[in-house]
Amino acid sequence: MKDRILVDTTIWIEFFRGKTKIADHLEMFLKENTAWTCGVVMFEVLQGIKSEGEKNKVLNVLAGLPYLEMTKELWQRVAELSKSLKKKGVNLPLSDIFISAIAIENDLPIYTLDNHFEQIPGVKTYRI
């Protein structure tokens, strides 16, 4: 599948804050149905919610997105990826390693503001 993108938490934060160039770009992906999500990103976004109204707004947007999940085999690959990064002295948040593994497995670039992803072999990032 072509023209799909996995949207990282950093982008969703910008999007829900309001009008920015990044938010406008994500709006374009949403209109084109090319934005995807996964459980880890949903978790990170939802844990930062401060009100019921905000929760409803976020859930309404995320509910309409194509969703990718971890498989048993992917969990095993994540463990290997994390182990290989640590051997190189690269210590990253586990959430970023999970997101990276999902992106690699599904051949998706990650739309992010986070530089961690560039330290993970095989990850393609998208930036404006």
N, CA and C atoms as a LAMMPS dump frame, in Angstrom:
ITEM: TIMESTEP
0
ITEM: NUMBER OF ATOMS
384
ITEM: BOX BOUNDS ff ff ff
-5.0000000000000000e+02 5.0000000000000000e+02
-5.0000000000000000e+02 5.0000000000000000e+02
-5.0000000000000000e+02 5.0000000000000000e+02
ITEM: ATOMS id mol type element x y z
1 1 1 N 0.845 -1.185 0
2 1 2 C 0 0 0
3 1 3 C 0.883 1.238 0
4 2 1 N 0.545 2.152 -0.848
5 2 2 C 1.328 3.361 -1.03
6 2 3 C 0.647 4.534 -0.325
7 3 1 N 1.426 5.541 -0.016
8 3 2 C 0.903 6.783 0.54
9 3 3 C 0.19 6.597 1.876
10 4 1 N 0.803 5.806 2.744
11 4 2 C 0.3 5.665 4.107
12 4 3 C 1.373 6.211 5.035
13 5 1 N 0.949 6.691 6.198
14 5 2 C 1.906 7.244 7.144
15 5 3 C 1.427 6.949 8.563
16 6 1 N 2.358 6.557 9.416
17 6 2 C 2.057 6.31 10.822
18 6 3 C 2.334 7.602 11.577
19 7 1 N 1.317 8.127 12.216
20 7 2 C 1.431 9.43 12.879
21 7 3 C 1.833 9.228 14.333
22 8 1 N 2.945 9.835 14.707
23 8 2 C 3.478 9.735 16.062
24 8 3 C 2.753 10.69 17.007
25 9 1 N 2.896 10.406 18.273
26 9 2 C 2.266 11.195 19.336
27 9 3 C 2.641 12.67 19.257
28 10 1 N 3.886 12.976 18.937
29 10 2 C 4.326 14.371 18.887
30 10 3 C 3.504 15.185 17.888
31 11 1 N 3.105 14.544 16.81
32 11 2 C 2.295 15.232 15.792
33 11 3 C 0.863 15.411 16.284
34 12 1 N 0.315 14.374 16.926
35 12 2 C -1.049 14.492 17.459
36 12 3 C -1.141 15.605 18.487
37 13 1 N -0.125 15.765 19.307
38 13 2 C -0.125 16.84 20.304
39 13 3 C -0.227 18.187 19.607
40 14 1 N 0.573 18.383 18.57
41 14 2 C 0.501 19.622 17.789
42 14 3 C -0.882 19.795 17.149
43 15 1 N -1.41 18.721 16.618
44 15 2 C -2.706 18.755 15.943
45 15 3 C -3.814 19.206 16.893
46 16 1 N -3.847 18.633 18.089
47 16 2 C -4.919 18.96 19.026
48 16 3 C -4.7 20.293 19.724
49 17 1 N -3.506 20.849 19.634
50 17 2 C -3.252 22.179 20.192
51 17 3 C -3.848 23.271 19.309
52 18 1 N -3.982 22.986 18.02
53 18 2 C -4.568 23.987 17.148
54 18 3 C -3.786 24.233 15.891
55 19 1 N -4.037 25.377 15.295
56 19 2 C -3.493 25.712 13.985
57 19 3 C -1.985 25.91 13.995
58 20 1 N -1.306 24.982 13.354
59 20 2 C 0.122 25.099 13.09
60 20 3 C 0.345 24.475 11.717
61 21 1 N 1.518 24.68 11.181
62 21 2 C 1.842 24.077 9.891
63 21 3 C 1.768 22.547 9.996
64 22 1 N 2.233 22.021 11.115
65 22 2 C 2.206 20.568 11.339
66 22 3 C 0.77 20.072 11.415
67 23 1 N -0.071 20.768 12.142
68 23 2 C -1.482 20.387 12.254
69 23 3 C -2.166 20.44 10.891
70 24 1 N -1.867 21.456 10.119
71 24 2 C -2.446 21.569 8.772
72 24 3 C -2.016 20.396 7.895
73 25 1 N -0.762 19.992 8.033
74 25 2 C -0.252 18.866 7.249
75 25 3 C -0.958 17.569 7.643
76 26 1 N -1.154 17.372 8.946
77 26 2 C -1.866 16.18 9.405
78 26 3 C -3.311 16.219 8.922
79 27 1 N -3.916 17.373 8.931
80 27 2 C -5.293 17.514 8.427
81 27 3 C -5.375 17.028 6.977
82 28 1 N -4.362 17.336 6.188
83 28 2 C -4.312 16.875 4.801
84 28 3 C -4.268 15.343 4.751
85 29 1 N -3.411 14.741 5.592
86 29 2 C -3.338 13.275 5.631
87 29 3 C -4.67 12.668 6.052
88 30 1 N -5.343 13.302 6.996
89 30 2 C -6.641 12.789 7.447
90 30 3 C -7.68 12.855 6.323
91 31 1 N -7.695 13.945 5.594
92 31 2 C -8.638 14.084 4.477
93 31 3 C -8.355 13.089 3.363
94 32 1 N -7.083 12.758 3.164
95 32 2 C -6.687 11.811 2.119
96 32 3 C -6.754 10.355 2.586
97 33 1 N -7.135 10.152 3.848
98 33 2 C -7.208 8.808 4.448
99 33 3 C -5.881 8.064 4.384
100 34 1 N -4.796 8.772 4.611
101 34 2 C -3.48 8.14 4.579
102 34 3 C -2.827 8.068 5.963
103 35 1 N -3.454 8.668 6.975
104 35 2 C -2.92 8.637 8.338
105 35 3 C -3.338 7.341 9.029
106 36 1 N -2.373 6.679 9.657
107 36 2 C -2.609 5.437 10.385
108 36 3 C -2.203 5.63 11.843
109 37 1 N -2.711 4.752 12.705
110 37 2 C -2.332 4.785 14.114
111 37 3 C -2.068 3.378 14.617
112 38 1 N -1.595 3.31 15.853
113 38 2 C -1.338 2.019 16.498
114 38 3 C -1.632 2.176 17.991
115 39 1 N -1.649 1.06 18.694
116 39 2 C -2.002 1.064 20.114
117 39 3 C -1.109 1.929 20.973
118 40 1 N 0.177 1.905 20.714
119 40 2 C 1.116 2.68 21.532
120 40 3 C 0.852 4.176 21.388
121 41 1 N 0.635 4.625 20.163
122 41 2 C 0.35 6.051 19.94
123 41 3 C -0.974 6.422 20.605
124 42 1 N -1.986 5.576 20.449
125 42 2 C -3.274 5.862 21.089
126 42 3 C -3.098 5.981 22.599
127 43 1 N -2.349 5.057 23.186
128 43 2 C -2.081 5.095 24.623
129 43 3 C -1.426 6.411 25.026
130 44 1 N -0.37 6.787 24.309
131 44 2 C 0.348 8.014 24.659
132 44 3 C -0.539 9.253 24.541
133 45 1 N -1.333 9.313 23.487
134 45 2 C -2.208 10.474 23.291
135 45 3 C -3.294 10.506 24.376
136 46 1 N -3.924 9.37 24.614
137 46 2 C -5.032 9.319 25.574
138 46 3 C -4.59 9.548 27.011
139 47 1 N -3.375 9.168 27.358
140 47 2 C -2.935 9.363 28.747
141 47 3 C -2.735 10.842 29.089
142 48 1 N -2.594 11.678 28.072
143 48 2 C -2.389 13.102 28.315
144 48 3 C -3.662 13.928 28.335
145 49 1 N -4.803 13.29 28.184
146 49 2 C -6.079 14.009 28.119
147 49 3 C -6.453 14.574 29.487
148 50 1 N -6.951 15.802 29.47
149 50 2 C -7.252 16.489 30.718
150 50 3 C -8.74 16.66 30.999
151 51 1 N -9.597 16.441 30.005
152 51 2 C -11.042 16.629 30.234
153 51 3 C -11.842 15.63 29.408
154 52 1 N -13.088 15.466 29.781
155 52 2 C -13.985 14.561 29.056
156 52 3 C -14.226 15.064 27.638
157 53 1 N -14.367 16.373 27.472
158 53 2 C -14.561 16.939 26.137
159 53 3 C -13.371 16.676 25.232
160 54 1 N -12.187 16.844 25.793
161 54 2 C -10.957 16.579 25.048
162 54 3 C -10.881 15.093 24.685
163 55 1 N -11.258 14.243 25.628
164 55 2 C -11.243 12.795 25.393
165 55 3 C -12.149 12.435 24.223
166 56 1 N -13.355 12.977 24.204
167 56 2 C -14.305 12.684 23.123
168 56 3 C -13.771 13.149 21.769
169 57 1 N -13.176 14.329 21.755
170 57 2 C -12.618 14.869 20.519
171 57 3 C -11.509 13.96 19.988
172 58 1 N -10.597 13.563 20.859
173 58 2 C -9.475 12.706 20.468
174 58 3 C -9.979 11.35 19.993
175 59 1 N -10.871 10.742 20.762
176 59 2 C -11.392 9.422 20.387
177 59 3 C -12.135 9.457 19.053
178 60 1 N -12.858 10.524 18.791
179 60 2 C -13.568 10.647 17.515
180 60 3 C -12.607 10.675 16.335
181 61 1 N -11.51 11.376 16.493
182 61 2 C -10.525 11.442 15.407
183 61 3 C -9.819 10.095 15.248
184 62 1 N -9.337 9.526 16.347
185 62 2 C -8.574 8.286 16.281
186 62 3 C -9.415 7.088 15.841
187 63 1 N -10.7 7.1 16.185
188 63 2 C -11.579 5.969 15.85
189 63 3 C -11.719 5.756 14.351
190 64 1 N -11.577 6.802 13.586
191 64 2 C -11.752 6.695 12.14
192 64 3 C -10.493 6.29 11.378
193 65 1 N -9.404 6.073 12.088
194 65 2 C -8.135 5.778 11.412
195 65 3 C -7.895 4.283 11.258
196 66 1 N -7.219 3.902 10.191
197 66 2 C -6.757 2.513 10.094
198 66 3 C -5.806 2.247 11.258
199 67 1 N -5.878 1.043 11.804
200 67 2 C -5.188 0.712 13.041
201 67 3 C -4.268 -0.492 12.86
202 68 1 N -3.06 -0.373 13.37
203 68 2 C -2.087 -1.466 13.32
204 68 3 C -1.797 -1.928 14.743
205 69 1 N -1.637 -3.228 14.898
206 69 2 C -1.402 -3.774 16.234
207 69 3 C -0.178 -4.673 16.231
208 70 1 N 0.347 -4.889 17.4
209 70 2 C 1.485 -5.785 17.59
210 70 3 C 1.009 -7.238 17.488
211 71 1 N 1.803 -8.059 16.849
212 71 2 C 1.551 -9.496 16.808
213 71 3 C 2.57 -10.177 17.724
214 72 1 N 2.366 -11.433 17.986
215 72 2 C 3.308 -12.189 18.814
216 72 3 C 4.707 -12.16 18.19
217 73 1 N 4.771 -12.335 16.885
218 73 2 C 6.051 -12.321 16.189
219 73 3 C 6.701 -10.942 16.243
220 74 1 N 5.893 -9.915 16.145
221 74 2 C 6.435 -8.558 16.182
222 74 3 C 6.982 -8.229 17.572
223 75 1 N 6.337 -8.714 18.616
224 75 2 C 6.874 -8.528 19.97
225 75 3 C 8.272 -9.127 20.058
226 76 1 N 8.464 -10.284 19.434
227 76 2 C 9.775 -10.916 19.457
228 76 3 C 10.801 -10.071 18.696
229 77 1 N 10.394 -9.508 17.57
230 77 2 C 11.309 -8.655 16.799
231 77 3 C 11.636 -7.37 17.561
232 78 1 N 10.667 -6.848 18.307
233 78 2 C 10.9 -5.649 19.114
234 78 3 C 11.969 -5.94 20.168
235 79 1 N 11.884 -7.109 20.788
236 79 2 C 12.879 -7.48 21.792
237 79 3 C 14.274 -7.527 21.17
238 80 1 N 14.373 -8.101 19.984
239 80 2 C 15.671 -8.168 19.291
240 80 3 C 16.168 -6.773 18.915
241 81 1 N 15.264 -5.937 18.438
242 81 2 C 15.626 -4.572 18.066
243 81 3 C 16.135 -3.804 19.284
244 82 1 N 15.403 -3.896 20.386
245 82 2 C 15.801 -3.21 21.61
246 82 3 C 17.169 -3.711 22.091
247 83 1 N 17.357 -5.004 22.042
248 83 2 C 18.625 -5.612 22.461
249 83 3 C 19.789 -5.114 21.588
250 84 1 N 19.569 -5.073 20.269
251 84 2 C 20.641 -4.627 19.368
252 84 3 C 20.957 -3.146 19.566
253 85 1 N 19.941 -2.336 19.839
254 85 2 C 20.179 -0.911 20.099
255 85 3 C 20.976 -0.727 21.389
256 86 1 N 20.601 -1.466 22.425
257 86 2 C 21.308 -1.343 23.703
258 86 3 C 22.76 -1.778 23.584
259 87 1 N 23.019 -2.791 22.76
260 87 2 C 24.407 -3.234 22.535
261 87 3 C 25.243 -2.122 21.913
262 88 1 N 24.592 -1.261 21.138
263 88 2 C 25.278 -0.127 20.498
264 88 3 C 25.319 1.094 21.419
265 89 1 N 24.742 0.964 22.612
266 89 2 C 24.721 2.086 23.548
267 89 3 C 23.582 3.053 23.304
268 90 1 N 22.59 2.637 22.523
269 90 2 C 21.444 3.493 22.209
270 90 3 C 20.278 3.087 23.104
271 91 1 N 19.929 3.959 24.048
272 91 2 C 18.816 3.703 24.959
273 91 3 C 17.671 4.648 24.618
274 92 1 N 16.608 4.068 24.09
275 92 2 C 15.451 4.849 23.666
276 92 3 C 14.219 4.422 24.454
277 93 1 N 13.213 5.292 24.514
278 93 2 C 11.958 4.881 25.152
279 93 3 C 11.383 3.651 24.438
280 94 1 N 10.894 2.701 25.229
281 94 2 C 10.313 1.498 24.638
282 94 3 C 9.168 1.826 23.693
283 95 1 N 8.396 2.85 24.014
284 95 2 C 7.274 3.216 23.141
285 95 3 C 7.768 3.554 21.737
286 96 1 N 8.909 4.228 21.633
287 96 2 C 9.455 4.567 20.315
288 96 3 C 9.94 3.323 19.581
289 97 1 N 10.459 2.367 20.318
290 97 2 C 10.897 1.116 19.693
291 97 3 C 9.685 0.328 19.193
292 98 1 N 8.596 0.31 19.975
293 98 2 C 7.368 -0.368 19.543
294 98 3 C 6.822 0.266 18.268
295 99 1 N 6.716 1.59 18.27
296 99 2 C 6.201 2.316 17.105
297 99 3 C 7.078 2.054 15.892
298 100 1 N 8.386 2.06 16.101
299 100 2 C 9.326 1.804 15.008
300 100 3 C 9.135 0.419 14.419
301 101 1 N 8.982 -0.576 15.275
302 101 2 C 8.804 -1.945 14.79
303 101 3 C 7.53 -2.076 13.96
304 102 1 N 6.466 -1.447 14.403
305 102 2 C 5.206 -1.47 13.643
306 102 3 C 5.403 -0.785 12.298
307 103 1 N 6.084 0.339 12.303
308 103 2 C 6.331 1.073 11.054
309 103 3 C 7.184 0.257 10.087
310 104 1 N 8.251 -0.349 10.598
311 104 2 C 9.122 -1.166 9.75
312 104 3 C 8.35 -2.351 9.182
313 105 1 N 7.619 -3.038 10.04
314 105 2 C 6.862 -4.225 9.634
315 105 3 C 5.86 -3.911 8.526
316 106 1 N 5.269 -2.717 8.588
317 106 2 C 4.219 -2.337 7.639
318 106 3 C 4.698 -1.365 6.57
319 107 1 N 6.007 -1.154 6.508
320 107 2 C 6.632 -0.284 5.517
321 107 3 C 5.987 1.105 5.489
322 108 1 N 5.874 1.692 6.682
323 108 2 C 5.286 3.025 6.821
324 108 3 C 6.318 4.022 7.328
325 109 1 N 6.37 5.196 6.75
326 109 2 C 7.183 6.248 7.367
327 109 3 C 6.447 6.756 8.608
328 110 1 N 7.193 7.292 9.548
329 110 2 C 6.608 7.847 10.764
330 110 3 C 6.645 9.37 10.662
331 111 1 N 5.469 9.988 10.778
332 111 2 C 5.377 11.449 10.81
333 111 3 C 5.603 11.853 12.257
334 112 1 N 6.736 12.496 12.529
335 112 2 C 7.142 12.763 13.903
336 112 3 C 7.966 14.034 14.016
337 113 1 N 8.05 14.521 15.219
338 113 2 C 8.98 15.6 15.561
339 113 3 C 10.134 15.058 16.403
340 114 1 N 10.053 13.789 16.751
341 114 2 C 10.985 13.136 17.66
342 114 3 C 12.206 12.611 16.906
343 115 1 N 13.395 12.989 17.358
344 115 2 C 14.637 12.548 16.719
345 115 3 C 15.04 11.118 17.076
346 116 1 N 14.392 10.527 18.086
347 116 2 C 14.731 9.15 18.478
348 116 3 C 14.626 8.181 17.316
349 117 1 N 13.64 8.375 16.481
350 117 2 C 13.367 7.414 15.416
351 117 3 C 14.518 7.314 14.408
352 118 1 N 15.264 8.376 14.272
353 118 2 C 16.371 8.368 13.321
354 118 3 C 17.542 7.506 13.788
355 119 1 N 17.521 7.092 15.039
356 119 2 C 18.57 6.236 15.576
357 119 3 C 18.252 4.75 15.395
358 120 1 N 17.089 4.449 14.847
359 120 2 C 16.651 3.063 14.689
360 120 3 C 16.782 2.643 13.235
361 121 1 N 17.633 1.659 12.987
362 121 2 C 17.848 1.193 11.598
363 121 3 C 16.543 0.71 10.968
364 122 1 N 16.337 1.124 9.727
365 122 2 C 15.163 0.678 8.973
366 122 3 C 13.957 1.58 9.08
367 123 1 N 14.002 2.551 9.99
368 123 2 C 12.864 3.462 10.158
369 123 3 C 12.968 4.599 9.162
370 124 1 N 11.843 4.861 8.486
371 124 2 C 11.744 6.031 7.612
372 124 3 C 10.899 7.067 8.332
373 125 1 N 11.381 8.288 8.373
374 125 2 C 10.603 9.355 8.998
375 125 3 C 10.125 10.329 7.943
376 126 1 N 9.058 11.026 8.287
377 126 2 C 8.503 12.058 7.422
378 126 3 C 8.502 13.344 8.231
379 127 1 N 9.027 14.379 7.631
380 127 2 C 9.044 15.711 8.273
381 127 3 C 8.696 16.747 7.219
382 128 1 N 8.071 17.82 7.691
383 128 2 C 7.761 18.901 6.753
384 128 3 C 8.808 19.991 6.883
